[in-house]
Amino acid sequence: MALVPTAAAAHARENDAVWDLARPVRPSRVPGVVLSGFSDRGPAPVDHRIDPHPVMTLALACGDGAPVIHDHTGRRQSGSLVTGLGFGSGGAARIQAAHVEWMQVRLSPVIAREVLGVEPADLEGTVVPLADLWGHRQAARLAGQLGAAATWEERFALVETLLARRSAAQPGIEAELAWAWDRILADHHHVRISGLAAELGWSRKRLWSRFHARIGLPPKRAVRLVRFDRAATLLAQGQEAARVAADCGYTDQSHLHRDVVAFSGVTPSRLAGLTLVPPDDLAWADHVPRLG
């Protein structure tokens, strides 16, 4: 597995911090997974906002050092961590790092329960230590193995093998919910929850309860989050807010403004300059892996 190394200076406008980014050339062999490796090599520590995305995220420590994540309450956690859907809403969450290496694993909520061993709804909007889900011994062993690996290629292969083994050992999500999630990803600005329920032959109440438990958000908020993520992608690529509002299905530019502020805590123009990784490195577009 070859890598695409890039030097990403996404934070230069804020504090001269720099991420080095490592990416696999090919998509993960585990469906619904996107892997990235980060090294903080800049002259200043990284201190950056975390925006919500329609994925669950593992931040895996590679050795002893690890990034620190602050949630909206001001609580500080470090080590290998897991964030649920909606984490970072409002713009109060932050990630800080100084001369550490860590791996970001983006998980589709469709496979999150299989991999993490917990219902996604139990992690909604939160960040928890991986040790709380997998046990201290396994989390520490994984950090040690990642730290001992000589290359990012070895680290990606190690994590893919682990995720494949865990996902194979658990029953998958209901096919109906996987279909509903992929419909939202593919056509978020036309999807109506009542329409999804009708196509499935389910009641709205059943769809709401099962979707919330197994995906991690109520259906309507999931649609809003996917729409915001798409809008953030286009804003990061330099598109004008009016065009983004129209392309993403907002009623008007004011609607876009309200949703962006609600999810990110900043205006659309401000959000466009605050991406964690430059848009030419697919910072946003690959945050939403589909399984279909």
N, C-alpha and C positions, 0 to 999 in steps of 0.2 A: 504494500500500500504506500504509494508515494504521497508526499505532502506538498501543499502549496504554502510556503512561508511568506508572510507579508509583514512589513513594518507599519503598524497602524498608529497614526498620531492623532487619534480622535479627541484627545483632551488638551491639545496644545493651546486652544483658545481659552481654556479655563485655568490650567495650572501647570502647563508644560510637562505633564506626565505622559508617558508613552507606553502603549501595549505592543508587544510583539505577538502576532497571531499565527497559529499553526492550524491548518485545515486538511483533512483527507481530500484527495482528489475525487474519489468516488463516494457516493452516498453510503451511509451505514448499511450493513447487511441485516441489521435489525430494523424492521419496518417501524416508522414513527419516531426515529431517533436522529438527531443532528449533533455532531461532536465538534468542539473547538478547543484549542489549547491556548492559554494566555500566559505570558511572561511579562512581569513588570520590570522593565529595564531602564526606565527613564530617570532623569536627574531629580524628579520630585515624586513623592508618593501619589498614587491614584486616589482620588476622592470624587465619586461620580454618583449621580442619581440613578435609581433603578426604575425603569418604566414597566408597567404590566404588559404581558404578552399572553396570547392564548396557548400557552404550553406550560408544563411544569418543568422546573429546572433543577438539576443537580449541580452544585458547585463542589467539585472534588479536589481536596487538597492533594498536592503532589509532594509528599514528604512532610517535614515538620511545619513549614510555613503555610499560611492560608490567608485568603482575603477575609475581611471583617464586614459583616452586613448589619446595618442598623435598620430596624423596622420603624413603622410610623409612631410607635410608643416611645422610641428612643432606646429600646433594648438593643444590646450589642451581642452578636454571636459570631464565633469564628470556627474554623475547622471545616469539615465536609458538611454541607448544608443542603436542604431541599426547600424550594419555594413552591407554593401552591398557585393555582390559577388566580389571577387578580392581584397577586402580591406587587406592591409598589404603587397601587392606585392612590392618586392624590399628590404624588411627587415627594413624599416624605422619606421614603426608603433610600438608602445609600449603600454603596460598596466602597470599601477602602482597602488598599493593598500597598505594600512597600517591599519590592525585591522578592516576590514570591512567584511560584508557578502553580497554576491550577487549571483544571479541565471543566469546561461547561458542557453539560449534557442536556439538550432540549428534548423533552419527552412529550409526545402527543398524549393528551389525557385518555385516549382510547386504550393505550397500553400501560398507563401509569400504575394502575392497581396491580397488574401482573408483575411489574418491575419493583415497585416500592413495597407492596404487601399491605397497603392501606387504601381505604376508599378516598378518592380525590377530594370529596366534599369535606373530609376531616382536616384537609390542609388548606382550605379556601382562604386566600389572602394572607397566609402566614408563612413564616420561615421556621424550620425546625432542624435540629442536628440530625444528620444521617444515622448517627448512633442510636437515636431514639427509635428508628424504624428497623434497622438491621442488626442492632447490638453493637456495643463498644468494640468487641473483639474483631468483628468483620470490618467495621469502618476503619479501625486502626490498621488492620492488615492491608486493606486496599490502599490507604494513604502511603504505607511503607512500600508496597509494590510499585506504585506510581512514582514515588520518589527515587526508587532504585533503578527504574527503567532508563536506558541510555538515550532513547530518542522518543519523540512524540509518536512516531510510527508504532513503537512497542506499546506505548500507553493507550493509543486508540484501540489496538488489537486486544489488549488486556480488558479494557472496559467493554468492548463489544462482546467478547466471550462471556463475561460475567452477566451482562444484560440479556444475552440470548439464553443463557442457562436459567436465569430467574424467570423470564417471560414464558419459557417452555414448561415450567413447573406449576404454573397457575392457570386456571380456566380463564378464557378470554371474555371480553365484554360482549353483551348481547349484540347480535348483528344489527338489530334495529337501531340501537344507539350509535354504533359506529357509522351507520348510514346517515343518521340525522346529523352527526358531527361533520361528516364530509360534505353534506349538503350546505351546511352553514359556512364552511370554509370556501366552498366553490361559488356560492351565490348569496352572500350575506345580505346584500342590499335588496334582495327580492324575497327572501325567506320570510314566511309568516308562521308563527308557532302553531296556530290553529291548522294551517295547511299541512305542516309536518305530521301532526297528530292524526289528521284525517287520512293521509297517505299510509300511515302505519296501521290504521285501524285501532288506534289507542284513544283514550280520553285525554283531554288536556291535562287533567290532574295526574294521570299515570305518567305521561311524558315528562311533566315537570318534576315529579318526585324521583323517577328513575334516572332521568338525565342529570339532575342536580347531584344525586348520590354518586353516580358512576363517572360522570364527566368532571364535576367539581364546581359548576356554576349553574344557576337557573338558566333555562334556554334563552330567555330574552336578554339577560346580561351577557351571555356567551356571544350572542349576535353583536351586541354593542362592542364587546372587546375585540372580536375579529375585525369589525369595521374600523375601530381605532387603530389596530395594528397595520391594516392596509393603508390607512391615511398617513400614519407615521412613516411608512415606507416611502410613499410618494413625496411627502414633505422633505424627507432626508435626501431624496434624489433631486430636490430643487424645484419641484413643481409648485405653481402658484396655488394659494389656499382656495380660491374660487373654483379652480379646475379640480382640485382634490375633493372638495365638497360634492361636486357633481358626479365625479367618477366613483365615489364611494357610497353614494346613495343617501347623503345627508339632504335634508329639505332645503337648506341654504347655508351660506357661509357662517351665519351666526350659530346654527346648529352644530357645525363642525367645531367652532370655537368653544362652545360650551362642553362638548364631549371631550375634546383634547384637554381642556383645563381640568375637567373632572378626573380624567385618568392619569394625567401627567403632572398637573399642578402648574403648568406653564402654557403660554399661548402657542398657537401653531407656528408663528414665526420664530419663536424662541426654541421650540422643540426641534425644528429643522437643523439647528446648529449644535444639538446636544446628544447626538447618537454615540453609543459606546464604541462602535467601529464604523469607519467610513462606509457609505452605501455601496461603493464598488467592491467591497468585501462581503456583500450580501448580509449586512448587519441585521436587517429586518425581514427580508423576504423569506428566509429559510427558517424563521422561528415557528412556522406553522406546518409541520410535516403532515401530509395526508397519507392515508393507508390505501386509498382506492386507486 
